[in-house]
């Protein structure tokens, strides 16, 4: 569909240029004939005996009148032709810019979609699913839940796996490597649930590193509608 549109635009531009050139040549011919027959009464041509027989002052005066006539008559025509060529050039450049913008938008969309697929695949690995399920089990209030102080090293490791994965996603969003809309549509509830469930581990680890998993926290803010996509 894009190629026929480009071909039509190019063909139209070439046709307009040809029409302008032909119209310009026709104007020059008409002006020349008008001067020859109406001003000089048909007496002057390149082999005119009248021009050869005339004295230098008469020839100079005649040629000066010819120059003035052509300049005064063809000048506006040439200016109008230049304007038309400029207008065609501007229209073509505008269409090329629009086409380039549209192709760039499509390319960006394709990149965002590919990035989403890769991130989604990472979050759907067996390790990631197992870590989230364990985190849910520990914090959902069911038979397997228990206070954070009673978590085993394996429980903490599962929570840290979840935090590291969503921290990586937050870093990608912060680096503007992909548009997070698709991700948030699919993972909004999961992101918020995992952030709330991992608060005990986050608090413990931040005693040593206050900025740890900051992008996970900002990602949770996006999921809850409390931030913008331009997180830093």
N, C-alpha and C positions, 0 to 999 in steps of 0.2 A: 504493500500500500504506500509506503514512503517513497519507493523508487519512482512509481508513476507520477507522484506529486512533484518530485524533483525534476523529472523530465518535462512535465507540463510547465513548470516555472521557468526552466531554462529555455524551452521552446518559445514561450511568450516573450521572454526578455530579448531573445535573438530577433523575433519578429518585430518587436517595437523598435529595436535599433535599425533594422533594415528599412522600416517605414520612415523613420526619422531621416536616414541618409537619403533615401529616394525623394522624400519631400524637399530636403535641402537642395539636392541637385536640380529638381524641377523648378524650385524658386530661382536658383541661379540662372537656369536657362530662360525662364520667363522674363527675369529682369534684363538679361542681356538682349533678348529679342525686343523687348519694349524700348530699351534705349536705342537699339539699332534702327528700328522702324519709326518710332514716334519722335525721338529727340534728334537723331541724325538724318531722318527722312530716308533711311535705307541707303545712304551714300557710303557708309563706312564699313569696310571689311578689312581683313588682313592684307588683301591684295588690291585695296582701293587706290585707283589712280588719283582720286580726289585728295586723299591724304598725302600721297607722295608729292603731288603738285603744290600742296599748300606750303606756305612759308613756315619756318620753325616756330614762330610765335603762335600761329594758328594751330599747328599740330600740338604744341604744348598746352594751349588753352583747351583744345578738344580732349586730349588725354586727361587733363585736370578735371574737366567736367565729368568724364567717364569715371574717374576715381571717386569724385564727390558723389556721383549718382549711385555707384555701387556701394560705397561706404554708408550713405544715408539710407539706402533701401535694404541692403543685405545685412547691415549691422543688427537691426532688431530681429531679423529672421535668425541670424546666427546666435544671438543671445537667447532667443526662445528655444532654439535647438539644443543649446548647451544646458539650459534649464531642464528640458525634457530628459536629456541623457542623465543629468544629475538626479532627477526624480526617479528614473528607472533604477539607477544604481542604489539609491537609498531604499527603495522598495525591495530590491533583491537582497540587500544586506540585512534588512529587517526580517525578511522571511528566513534567511540563513540563520540569523540569530535565534529566531523562534524555533527553528528546527533543531539547532544545537542545544537550546535549553530543554526542549522536549526529550531529546536523546539522552542528555545528561540526567534528567529526572528519571528516565527509565533505567539508566545504568545504576543510579543511586539506589533505586528500588530493588533492583536485582542483587546488588551488594548487600543491602539490608536483609533481604530474604535469605541469602546464603549464610550471612552471619547468624541470623536467628536459627536456622537449621543446625548449624554447628554448635551453638550454645545449647539448644534444646537437646541435641544428641549427648552433649556432655552431662547435662543434668539428668539424663535418662539412663546413664550407665548403671550396671548392677550395684556398684559400690555406692553411688549417690542415692539410689532408691533405698538401699538397705540402711544407710545412715539416716535418712529422713524418717523411715519407718521406726527406727529405734528411738529417734528423738521424739516422735509423736507418742510412742508407747510410754516413754518416761514422763511425759508432761500432760497427757490427756485426761488424767484423773481416773484411769481404769485400773485394773488389777496390777498391771506392770509398772505403774507410775510410782515415783518415789522422790523425796526431797533432793534437791541438788547436792546437799552435803553428803548424801549416801551414794552418789553416782560412782561407779567403778571407773578405772582408767579406760576401759573399753567404751563405756558410755560417754565419757568426755571426748574420746577420740572421734566417736560418731558425730557428736555435736560440732567438733572442730572441722571435720570434713565438710559438713553442711555450710559452716561459716566461710571456709576457704573458697568453696565453689561459688557462693553468692557474692563474695568479695570480688572474685575475678569478674563476674558478670557486671558488678557495679563499676569496676575499673574500665571495662570495655565501654560502658555507657558514658562514663566521665570523659573518656578519650574520644568520644563521638565517633567510634568505630562502627556503630550501627544505631539505627533508630529504635528506641526501646518499646515502641507502641505494641508491636506484635508480641514481644516477650511479656509485657504487662497484661495483655489480654488473656494470655494462657496461664501465666504463673502468678498473678496478683495475690490470690488467696494463699498460695503455697509460700511465697516470699514472706508475707506478713506472719503466717503461722510459725514458720521456722525462726524468724527473728524473735518472736515472743518466747518460743520454746528454748532458745539458746541464751537467754538473758543471764542465767547463772554463770555459764562458761565465759560469756563475754565480760561480765563484771570481774571475774577472777583474773582473766588474762590482761585486762586493762589496768590492773594494779601495777603490772610490769611495763606495759606499753599502752598509754592512754589513747593513742590513735589507732589501735588495732581494729580491723574490720569496719573502719569508718565508711567505706563505700557500700558495704552491706547495709549499714544503717541508713545511708542516703537512698539506697535502692528501695528499702522498706518505706521510706518517706514518699518516694514516687508511687509505690504500689498503693499507698494510702491516700494519694492525691495531695500530699503536703509539700511537694517540691516541684521543680521543673526538670526537664530532660537534660539541662546543661549543668549537671552536678560537677563539682570540682574536688 
